[in-house]
Amino acid sequence: MAILDTTVVNLGLHAIQGDLHVSLTVLQWVLDIYNLVYAGFILTGGVLGDLFGRRRVFSIGIALFTFGSLICALAPNATLLICGRGVAGLGAALQLPGALSILTVTFPEPAERARAIAIWGGFNGLAMAVGPTVGGLLVDYFGWRSIFYLVVPFGAAALVLAFTSVSESASPKGRRLDLSGQVLSILALGLLAFGFIQAPALGWSSPLILGCVFGSAVSFAALLKVESATPGALLSPAVFRNRAFSVAIANAAMMTFGFYTLLFIFPLYLQEIRGNSAVVTGLKLLPLSITFFLVSLIAGRLLHRVGARALIAAGLGLFGAGLLALTLVSGQSSFAAMVPALVAIGLGNGLAFGAIMTVAVSNVDDSRSGMSSGLVNVARMVGATLGVAIPGSIFGAHVVRAGHDVTKFLVGMHRAFFLAGLDEVAGGLIALSFLGFAAKQALDTRKQREYGRDRDAA
């Protein structure tokens, strides 16, 4: 629901503008308010689940997301539409880290956990890739409000399943509601997100943007200092001393960096250079999404056979190779020639995604699964934001000068994909060099600890 929403809504912007008669600035905030609220509260959402019940907070997130979508579907004006998107963003901030932390505590056995997280990751990728197709079909045939109405039955079903199939769990012992940590984390993440969102319009040297980035850095530094001295804190800086966890966080950001670069630029190439419609563009992304999804179904089993180090390094390496292969694409290239690159990207994501998430949550105690889930999602959010901002700026610099010049468009696209491809290859090398056997040892230690608990209980 949450991932699909971020890709589907883009396809409805033109129709929303025509129906509600709003400016481009207002239209931008229809997208940005969701991302801003989601980014600001994502770490808070994960920790609230640890304190007050993971199923409870997850369900509240689903309810808010569904309610916010219903507000959007019924909105008579842009103000209510933006408010509804903000409510949905808050729901996503409670829902996404809650989903990963629920998987962490529901599947204590390492192999089952790895498989569950890999399948969860596959549906994330599927939602990212099929979003444009679904959005195009809904907007063309049922109007822009249908993309929000679609959420309602899925939200209702998710709530029923949560209360009938998910056990409640919480880890409040020795912890409390850390208000100073909550405020500082919201400031750090919110200012960072706002700065990146507004930078393309205002310029990176704008005093407002520089002030946001500086304020985010100061807030984050203050957060680490305050949390180091706070018992039962929102964020435990000690978790970053675990090498496997830190590498997984870095890999999560680097993987998402490349994926959002691809999703931002490649559809523009298919539509503007090759003249494909939104629906056809979405269909042409299916080799990537289907491969991602299918490989995710078996990646969990592979994790315990070959180890996280090999799986992540191979996955990010294949992802990088696919992006670098797309730098050879021209305006006359057949789509069939691009399919191997898209399959390589889907294969790489399918192998690496679940392994990265499993390493991250398995190297932090289950009592802080919400915190670790929140941090992984923060890393993904930062990677996604940078993946649009940095390669997008390189690409945009050429496109602005290009007009309808296909050659300059392709130069900008190739340079952006080259940077993103190097990022993925570097992520694979980091996993190969620094992850070592730490992740496997952590999983083995957890398995031994759980076996000991089961033996004692027996």
C-alpha positions in Angstrom: 0.0 0.0 0.0 2.6 2.6 1.1 5.2 1.9 -1.6 2.6 1.7 -4.4 1.2 5.0 -3.3 4.5 6.8 -3.9 4.6 5.7 -7.5 0.9 5.7 -8.4 0.1 9.3 -7.4 2.7 10.7 -9.8 0.5 9.6 -12.7 -2.5 11.5 -11.4 -0.9 14.9 -11.1 -1.9 16.2 -14.5 -5.5 15.2 -14.0 -5.5 16.7 -10.5 -4.2 20.0 -11.8 -7.0 20.2 -14.4 -9.8 19.2 -12.0 -8.9 21.3 -9.0 -7.3 24.2 -11.0 -4.1 24.4 -8.9 -0.7 25.8 -9.6 2.5 23.7 -10.1 3.7 24.8 -6.6 0.5 23.4 -5.0 0.8 20.3 -7.1 4.3 19.8 -5.9 3.1 19.8 -2.2 0.6 17.0 -3.0 3.7 14.8 -3.4 6.1 16.5 -1.0 3.9 16.7 2.1 3.6 12.9 2.1 7.4 12.4 1.8 8.1 15.1 4.4 5.8 13.7 7.1 6.8 10.2 6.4 10.5 11.1 6.7 10.1 13.1 9.8 8.2 10.4 11.8 9.6 7.2 10.5 12.1 6.6 13.3 9.5 7.6 15.9 7.0 5.1 14.3 9.4 2.1 14.8 10.1 2.9 18.4 6.5 3.5 19.4 5.8 -0.1 18.3 8.5 -1.3 20.6 7.0 0.6 23.5 3.2 0.3 23.0 2.8 -2.8 20.9 3.9 -3.5 17.4 0.6 -4.7 16.1 -1.2 -1.8 17.7 1.0 0.9 16.2 1.1 -0.9 12.8 -2.7 -1.1 12.8 -3.0 2.6 13.7 -0.6 3.3 10.8 -2.8 1.3 8.4 -6.0 3.1 9.7 -4.4 6.5 9.3 -3.1 5.7 5.8 -6.5 4.4 4.7 -8.3 7.5 6.3 -5.8 9.9 4.7 -6.4 8.2 1.3 -10.2 8.5 1.7 -9.8 12.2 2.5 -7.8 12.6 -0.7 -10.4 10.7 -2.8 -13.2 13.0 -1.5 -11.2 16.2 -1.4 -13.1 19.1 -3.0 -10.0 21.3 -3.1 -6.3 21.3 -2.9 -6.1 22.1 0.8 -7.9 19.0 1.9 -6.0 16.9 -0.7 -2.7 18.1 0.9 -4.0 17.4 4.4 -5.1 13.9 3.4 -1.7 13.2 1.9 -0.1 14.4 5.2 -2.3 12.0 7.2 -1.3 9.2 4.8 2.4 10.0 5.3 2.0 9.7 9.0 0.3 6.4 8.6 3.2 5.2 6.4 5.7 6.2 9.0 3.9 4.0 11.6 3.2 1.2 9.1 6.4 0.5 7.3 8.8 0.1 10.2 6.0 -1.7 12.0 5.8 -4.3 9.2 9.5 -5.2 9.4 9.6 -5.3 13.2 6.6 -7.6 13.2 8.4 -10.0 10.8 11.4 -9.8 13.0 9.6 -11.0 16.2 7.2 -13.3 14.4 9.9 -15.4 12.8 12.6 -15.9 15.4 14.2 -18.8 13.5 16.9 -17.2 11.3 16.1 -19.1 8.0 12.4 -18.5 8.3 13.0 -14.8 9.1 15.3 -14.4 6.1 12.8 -15.9 3.8 9.9 -13.8 5.2 11.9 -10.6 4.9 13.0 -11.5 1.4 9.4 -12.1 0.3 8.4 -8.8 1.9 11.2 -7.1 0.0 10.0 -8.7 -3.2 6.6 -7.1 -2.8 8.2 -3.7 -2.1 10.0 -4.0 -5.5 6.9 -5.2 -7.2 5.0 -2.2 -6.0 7.7 0.2 -7.1 7.8 -1.2 -10.6 4.1 -1.8 -11.3 3.0 1.5 -9.8 3.3 3.4 -13.1 1.2 0.8 -14.9 -1.5 0.7 -12.2 -1.6 4.5 -12.0 -1.8 5.0 -15.7 -4.7 2.5 -16.0 -6.6 4.0 -13.1 -6.2 7.6 -14.1 -7.1 7.0 -17.8 -10.2 4.8 -17.2 -11.5 5.8 -13.7 -10.2 9.3 -12.9 -7.5 10.4 -10.5 -9.7 9.9 -7.4 -9.7 6.1 -8.1 -6.0 5.9 -7.1 -7.0 6.9 -3.6 -10.3 4.9 -3.4 -8.3 1.8 -4.3 -6.5 2.0 -0.9 -9.7 1.7 1.1 -10.5 -2.0 0.6 -6.9 -3.0 1.0 -6.6 -1.0 4.2 -9.7 -2.7 5.6 -8.4 -6.1 4.7 -5.0 -5.4 6.2 -6.6 -4.3 9.5 -8.7 -7.5 9.7 -5.7 -9.7 8.9 -3.5 -7.8 11.5 -6.0 -8.4 14.3 -6.8 -12.0 13.3 -3.3 -13.3 12.3 -0.7 -11.2 14.1 0.2 -11.6 17.7 0.8 -8.5 19.8 4.4 -7.9 21.0 6.2 -5.1 22.8 9.5 -4.5 24.6 8.8 -1.6 27.0 11.0 -2.9 29.9 13.7 -0.3 30.8 12.5 2.1 28.2 10.2 5.2 28.2 8.7 7.7 25.8 11.8 9.8 25.0 10.3 13.2 24.1 13.6 15.0 23.6 14.7 12.2 21.3 11.4 12.3 19.4 11.6 16.0 18.8 15.3 16.0 17.7 14.7 13.0 15.4 11.7 14.7 13.7 13.7 17.9 13.3 16.8 16.1 11.9 14.9 14.0 9.4 12.2 16.6 8.6 14.7 19.4 7.9 16.8 17.0 5.8 13.8 15.9 3.7 12.5 19.5 3.3 16.0 20.7 2.1 16.3 17.9 -0.5 12.7 18.4 -1.6 13.0 22.2 -2.2 16.6 22.2 -3.4 15.8 21.6 -7.1 13.4 24.6 -7.1 15.4 27.0 -4.9 19.0 25.9 -5.7 21.5 24.1 -3.5 23.2 27.4 -2.5 19.9 29.0 -1.3 20.1 30.2 2.3 17.0 28.3 3.2 18.4 25.0 1.8 21.8 25.5 3.5 20.0 26.4 6.7 17.9 23.2 6.5 20.9 21.0 5.9 22.9 22.7 8.7 19.9 22.5 11.1 19.5 18.8 10.2 23.2 18.1 11.0 23.0 20.0 14.3 19.8 18.2 15.3 21.3 14.9 14.5 24.5 15.6 16.4 22.4 16.8 19.4 20.2 13.6 19.1 23.3 11.4 19.3 24.6 13.3 22.3 21.3 13.3 24.2 20.6 9.7 23.4 24.0 8.6 24.6 23.2 9.9 28.1 19.6 8.8 28.2 18.6 5.4 29.7 16.1 3.6 27.5 16.6 6.2 24.7 14.8 6.5 21.4 18.0 5.8 19.5 20.9 3.8 20.9 24.1 5.1 19.3 25.8 1.9 20.5 24.1 0.0 17.7 26.3 1.7 15.1 29.4 0.1 16.8 28.1 -3.2 15.4 29.9 -3.5 12.1 27.4 -5.7 10.4 24.5 -3.4 11.3 26.4 -0.3 10.1 27.4 -2.0 6.8 23.7 -3.1 6.3 22.5 0.5 6.9 25.0 1.8 4.4 24.1 -0.9 1.8 20.4 -0.1 2.2 21.0 3.6 1.4 23.2 2.8 -1.5 20.9 0.2 -3.0 17.9 2.6 -2.8 20.0 5.4 -4.3 20.4 3.4 -7.5 16.8 2.1 -7.6 15.3 5.6 -7.4 17.7 7.0 -9.9 16.5 4.3 -12.3 12.8 4.9 -11.5 13.2 8.6 -11.9 15.0 8.8 -15.2 14.3 5.6 -17.2 10.5 6.1 -17.4 11.3 9.6 -18.8 13.5 8.1 -21.4 10.8 5.6 -22.4 8.1 8.3 -22.6 10.0 11.3 -24.0 12.6 9.7 -26.3 10.7 6.5 -27.3 7.2 8.0 -27.2 5.7 5.3 -24.9 2.5 6.0 -22.9 2.5 5.7 -19.1 0.8 2.3 -19.3 3.3 0.9 -21.8 6.2 2.4 -19.8 5.0 0.5 -16.8 4.7 -2.8 -18.8 8.2 -2.4 -20.0 9.4 -2.3 -16.4 7.9 -5.7 -15.7 11.1 -7.7 -16.6 12.7 -5.9 -13.6 9.8 -6.2 -11.2 8.9 -9.8 -12.0 12.6 -10.9 -11.7 12.9 -9.0 -8.4 9.8 -10.7 -7.0 10.6 -14.2 -8.1 14.2 -14.1 -6.9 13.1 -12.7 -3.6 11.1 -15.9 -3.0 14.3 -18.0 -3.0 16.8 -15.4 -1.7 15.9 -16.2 2.0 17.0 -19.8 1.5 20.2 -18.8 -0.3 21.1 -16.5 2.6 21.9 -19.4 4.9 23.6 -21.4 2.2 26.1 -18.9 0.8 26.0 -16.2 3.5 25.0 -12.5 3.6 28.4 -11.3 2.4 28.3 -13.2 -0.9 24.6 -12.5 -1.5 24.8 -8.8 -0.9 28.0 -8.3 -2.9 26.7 -10.3 -5.8 23.3 -8.6 -5.7 24.7 -5.1 -5.7 27.3 -6.0 -8.3 24.6 -7.3 -10.7 22.5 -4.2 -10.0 25.5 -1.9 -10.8 26.3 -3.9 -13.9 22.7 -3.5 -15.1 22.8 0.3 -14.6 26.2 0.5 -16.4 24.8 -1.5 -19.3 22.0 1.1 -19.6 24.6 3.8 -20.3 25.0 2.1 -23.7 21.4 2.7 -24.7 20.7 5.0 -27.6 17.6 6.5 -29.1 17.5 3.7 -31.6 18.2 0.8 -29.3 15.6 -1.9 -29.4 13.8 -2.6 -26.1 14.9 -6.3 -26.4 18.5 -5.1 -26.0 17.6 -3.4 -22.7 15.8 -6.4 -21.2 19.0 -8.2 -20.0 20.0 -5.0 -18.1 16.6 -4.8 -16.5 16.7 -8.5 -15.6 20.2 -8.0 -14.0 18.8 -5.1 -12.0 15.8 -7.2 -10.8 18.1 -10.2 -10.0 20.5 -8.0 -8.1 17.8 -6.3 -6.0 16.1 -9.7 -5.3 19.3 -11.2 -4.0 20.5 -8.2 -2.0 17.3 -6.6 -0.5 16.2 -9.3 1.9 19.8 -10.1 2.9 20.5 -6.5 3.8 17.3 -6.2 5.8 17.9 -9.5 7.6 21.5 -8.5 8.6 20.3 -5.2 9.9 17.5 -6.5 12.1 19.4 -9.7 13.2 22.3 -7.7 14.6 20.1 -5.8 17.0 18.2 -7.3 19.9 14.6 -8.1 19.3 13.6 -5.6 22.0 14.8 -2.9 19.7 13.4 -4.3 16.5 11.3 -1.2 16.0 14.3 1.0 16.3 16.4 -1.1 13.9 13.5 -1.2 11.4 13.1 2.5 11.7 16.8 3.1 11.0 16.8 0.8 8.0 13.8 2.7 6.6 15.6 6.0 7.3 18.6 4.8 5.3 16.3 3.8 2.5 14.6 7.2 2.6 17.9 9.1 2.5 19.2 6.9 -0.3 16.0 7.5 -2.3 16.1 11.2 -1.7 19.8 11.4 -2.8 19.1 9.1 -5.7 16.7 11.6 -7.2 18.6 14.7 -6.1 22.2 14.1 -7.2 21.9 12.0 -10.4 18.7 14.0 -11.1 20.7 17.2 -11.0 23.3 15.8 -13.3 20.6 14.6 -15.7 18.6 17.8 -15.4 21.5 20.0 -16.2 21.7 18.4 -19.6 18.0 18.2 -20.2 17.5 22.0 -19.5 20.1 22.8 -22.1 18.8 20.1 -24.5 15.3 21.2 -25.4 14.4 18.4 -27.8 18.0 17.4 -28.4 18.0 13.6 -28.0 21.8 13.4 -27.9 22.0 15.8 -24.9 19.2 14.0 -23.1 21.0 10.7 -23.5 24.3 12.2 -22.3 22.6 13.3 -19.1 20.9 9.9 -18.6 24.1 8.0 -19.3 26.1 10.1 -16.7 23.4 9.7 -14.1 23.3 5.9 -14.6 27.1 5.7 -14.6 27.1 7.4 -11.2 24.4 5.2 -9.8 26.1 2.1 -11.2 29.3 3.0 -9.5 27.4 3.5 -6.3 26.0 0.0 -6.5 29.4 -1.5 -7.3 30.9 0.4 -4.4 28.1 -1.0 -2.1 29.0 -4.5 -3.2 32.7 -3.9 -2.5 31.9 -2.5 1.0 29.9 -5.6 1.8 32.7 -7.8 0.5 35.4 -5.9 2.4 33.7 -5.0 5.7 30.8 -7.3 6.3 33.0 -10.4 6.5 31.5 -13.2 8.5 30.0 -10.8 11.2 26.5 -11.2 9.9 26.6 -15.0 9.8 28.2 -15.1 13.2 25.4 -12.9 14.6 22.7 -15.1 13.0 24.4 -18.3 14.4 24.7 -16.7 17.9 21.0 -15.7 17.8 20.1 -19.2 16.8 22.1 -20.7 19.6 20.5 -18.3 22.1 17.0 -19.1 21.0 17.8 -22.8 21.1 19.0 -22.4 24.7 15.8 -20.6 25.6 13.7 -23.3 24.1 15.7 -26.0 25.9 15.3 -24.2 29.2 11.6 -23.8 28.7 11.3 -27.5 27.9 
